[in-house]
Amino acid sequence: MARFAVMTMTDAAASRVRDIMSANPDALGVRVGVKKGGCAGMEYTMSWADKIERFDEVVEQDGARVIVDPQAVLYLLGTEMDYK
């Protein structure tokens, strides 16, 4: 049975994540999380992922890897990452 993906990426987003990852070959992917702040009370964060933790969600598409912090899953569930 296929596992439900927390989020999806458009082709443009996957391409951009691959470009970002190529700038740091030691990174396992791009980590997405949330922190307190902003108008709605939460802000998204992005950083290099140097390891994958036990409860992280990993979204992979066309060579791009986004690692979703477990605390961000409920905020990102069902979203689509895009890049313009």
Secondary structure, DSSP 8 states (H G I E B T S, - for coil): -----SEEE-HHHHHHHHHHHHT-TT--EEEEEEEE-STTSEEEEEEEESS--TT-EEEEETTEEEEE-GGGHHHHTTEEE---
